[in-house]
């Protein structure tokens, strides 16, 4: 049992993403650039947000005009599925490890009335957001094989719960068991 607990602790420590505080966020320079193309890999399981999906993207590069700038930064994207993605995939249309190309405008997170949303995201290493860009799937399965397996297992478990248990108990069960 102690060895198993130690293994779980080590795996948890490896899972934590520590934002680097020794450099300025690289995406900030593109906030006033208008429409840009961003390429990167989905770094966490996407979250449903009504009719849209919220994605955390590990950005590899940005194209503004004809200039391509390689960089490494985090971006929070709110996106709707594209018709071509709907044709080739079942729900969820965006998955952990997908390499995406997004075309839209980068901006700073908006302040909320009674919550400092920009500071909340900054603690997670996110200083830029992109709302409803045009999304294109470049390549699937680019993330860690272990986390792809874990994400697929979570999806299968959620689907099984939804088939067996009626709503609203299914949603509560998914939140308790999978969350």
C-alpha positions as CSV (number, residue, x, y, z in Angstrom):
1,X,0.0,0.0,0.0
2,X,2.8,2.6,0.8
3,X,4.4,1.8,-2.6
4,X,1.1,2.3,-4.4
5,X,0.5,5.6,-2.6
6,X,4.0,6.8,-3.4
7,X,3.4,5.9,-7.1
8,X,0.1,7.8,-7.1
9,X,1.9,10.8,-5.5
10,X,4.7,10.8,-8.1
11,X,2.2,10.5,-11.0
12,X,0.2,13.4,-9.5
13,X,3.4,15.5,-9.3
14,X,4.2,14.7,-13.0
15,X,0.7,15.7,-14.0
16,X,0.9,19.2,-12.5
17,X,1.8,21.9,-15.0
18,X,3.8,24.6,-13.4
19,X,3.7,27.9,-15.3
20,X,7.1,29.4,-16.0
21,X,7.2,32.8,-14.3
22,X,10.6,33.7,-15.7
23,X,9.3,34.9,-19.0
24,X,6.5,37.1,-20.3
25,X,3.6,35.4,-22.0
26,X,4.4,35.2,-25.7
27,X,0.9,35.5,-27.1
28,X,0.4,39.0,-25.7
29,X,2.2,40.6,-28.6
30,X,-0.6,39.3,-30.9
31,X,-3.5,40.8,-29.0
32,X,-3.8,43.8,-31.3
33,X,-2.8,41.9,-34.5
34,X,-6.4,41.3,-35.7
35,X,-7.1,37.9,-37.2
36,X,-4.2,35.4,-36.7
37,X,-3.7,31.7,-37.3
38,X,-2.7,29.7,-34.2
39,X,-1.5,26.1,-34.2
40,X,-1.2,23.9,-31.2
41,X,-2.2,20.7,-29.4
42,X,-5.2,20.3,-27.1
43,X,-3.5,19.8,-23.7
44,X,-6.5,18.9,-21.5
45,X,-9.8,17.2,-21.9
46,X,-12.2,19.7,-23.6
47,X,-15.2,20.9,-21.6
48,X,-18.7,21.4,-22.9
49,X,-19.9,24.9,-22.5
50,X,-23.5,24.9,-23.7
51,X,-23.4,24.7,-27.5
52,X,-19.7,25.4,-27.5
53,X,-16.6,23.7,-26.2
54,X,-13.8,25.2,-24.1
55,X,-10.3,24.0,-25.0
56,X,-6.9,24.6,-23.4
57,X,-4.4,24.7,-26.2
58,X,-0.6,24.4,-26.0
59,X,0.4,26.8,-28.7
60,X,3.3,25.9,-31.0
61,X,3.2,28.9,-33.3
62,X,1.2,31.9,-34.6
63,X,0.9,33.3,-38.1
64,X,0.2,37.0,-38.4
65,X,0.1,38.1,-42.0
66,X,2.8,36.1,-43.8
67,X,5.0,35.8,-40.8
68,X,5.1,32.6,-38.8
69,X,6.3,32.9,-35.2
70,X,7.2,29.7,-33.3
71,X,6.4,30.0,-29.6
72,X,5.3,28.0,-26.6
73,X,2.3,29.4,-24.6
74,X,-1.1,28.4,-23.3
75,X,-4.4,29.6,-24.8
76,X,-8.0,29.1,-23.7
77,X,-10.3,28.7,-26.7
78,X,-14.1,28.7,-26.9
79,X,-15.1,27.0,-30.1
80,X,-18.0,25.4,-32.0
81,X,-17.5,22.3,-34.0
82,X,-16.9,22.8,-37.8
83,X,-19.1,20.9,-40.3
84,X,-16.2,18.9,-41.6
85,X,-15.3,17.8,-38.1
86,X,-18.9,16.7,-37.5
87,X,-18.7,14.6,-40.7
88,X,-15.6,12.7,-39.6
89,X,-16.1,12.3,-35.8
90,X,-18.7,11.5,-33.2
91,X,-19.1,13.6,-30.0
92,X,-16.9,15.0,-28.5
93,X,-15.6,16.6,-31.7
94,X,-12.5,18.0,-30.0
95,X,-10.3,15.6,-28.0
96,X,-7.1,15.6,-25.9
97,X,-4.1,15.4,-28.2
98,X,-5.7,16.9,-31.3
99,X,-3.4,19.3,-33.3
100,X,-5.6,22.2,-34.3
101,X,-5.3,25.2,-36.5
102,X,-7.5,28.1,-35.3
103,X,-8.1,31.3,-37.1
104,X,-9.5,34.2,-35.1
105,X,-8.5,37.2,-32.9
106,X,-6.5,36.8,-29.7
107,X,-7.4,39.0,-26.7
108,X,-7.0,39.3,-23.0
109,X,-9.6,37.5,-20.8
110,X,-12.5,39.8,-19.9
111,X,-13.1,41.0,-16.3
112,X,-16.3,39.7,-14.7
113,X,-18.4,41.7,-12.3
114,X,-17.5,40.0,-9.0
115,X,-14.7,37.7,-10.1
116,X,-11.1,38.4,-11.3
117,X,-11.2,36.0,-14.2
118,X,-7.9,37.2,-15.7
119,X,-6.0,36.6,-12.5
120,X,-7.7,33.1,-12.2
121,X,-6.5,32.2,-15.7
122,X,-3.1,33.7,-15.1
123,X,-2.6,31.4,-12.1
124,X,-3.1,28.6,-14.7
125,X,-0.5,30.1,-17.1
126,X,-3.2,31.5,-19.5
127,X,-3.0,35.1,-20.5
128,X,-4.9,35.0,-23.8
129,X,-8.2,33.8,-25.0
130,X,-9.8,33.2,-28.5
131,X,-13.6,33.2,-28.9
132,X,-15.3,31.2,-31.6
133,X,-12.4,30.9,-34.1
134,X,-12.5,28.8,-37.3
135,X,-11.1,25.5,-36.2
136,X,-9.5,22.8,-38.4
137,X,-8.2,19.5,-37.2
138,X,-4.7,18.9,-38.5
139,X,-3.7,15.7,-36.8
140,X,-5.3,13.6,-34.1
141,X,-3.5,11.7,-31.3
142,X,-0.6,14.1,-30.7
143,X,-0.6,14.1,-26.9
144,X,0.7,11.6,-24.4
145,X,-0.5,8.0,-25.1
146,X,-1.3,7.6,-21.4
147,X,-3.5,10.7,-21.2
148,X,-5.2,9.8,-24.5
149,X,-6.1,6.4,-23.0
150,X,-7.2,8.1,-19.8
151,X,-9.4,10.6,-21.7
152,X,-10.9,7.8,-23.9
153,X,-11.7,5.8,-20.7
154,X,-13.4,8.8,-19.1
155,X,-15.5,9.3,-22.2
156,X,-16.5,5.6,-22.3
157,X,-17.4,5.6,-18.6
158,X,-19.5,8.8,-19.1
159,X,-21.4,7.2,-22.1
160,X,-22.0,4.0,-20.1
161,X,-23.5,6.0,-17.1
162,X,-25.7,8.1,-19.5
163,X,-27.1,4.9,-21.1
164,X,-27.8,3.1,-17.8
165,X,-28.9,5.9,-15.4
166,X,-31.7,8.5,-16.2
167,X,-31.1,12.2,-16.0
168,X,-30.5,14.2,-13.8
169,X,-28.9,11.3,-11.8
170,X,-26.6,10.5,-14.8
171,X,-25.0,13.9,-14.8
172,X,-24.5,13.8,-11.1
173,X,-23.0,10.4,-11.3
174,X,-20.7,11.5,-14.1
175,X,-19.6,14.5,-12.0
176,X,-18.9,12.4,-8.9
177,X,-17.3,9.4,-10.5
178,X,-15.4,11.0,-13.4
179,X,-14.8,14.5,-12.1
